[in-house]
């Protein structure tokens, strides 16, 4: 086998082991605590916003004008109305499709 392919396989295995140990380690650490400290609870509460940001930010910056406009529209509608995430995503998708159909 080519050494370059072997190195890639080792890298994939190492990444899988690191991911597994991180997840299991976090679970074991949390289950061993009798009470979660307030700072840790605040950090855990911030995780969903951080994950959402890492998913949305690249599309917002590099997705093109149609995607950026759709995100603004979906955000404005979500602020004005109490919509579920799925409905907001559908609205954003529809806006992108309309812009692409009419402009591009």
Buried (B, 14 or more C-beta within 10 A) or exposed (E): EEEEEEEEEEEEEEEEEEEEEEEEEEEEEEEEEEEEEEEEEEEEEEEEEEEEEEEBEEEBEEBEEBBBBBBEBBBEBBEEEEBEEEBBBEBBEEBBEBBEEEEE
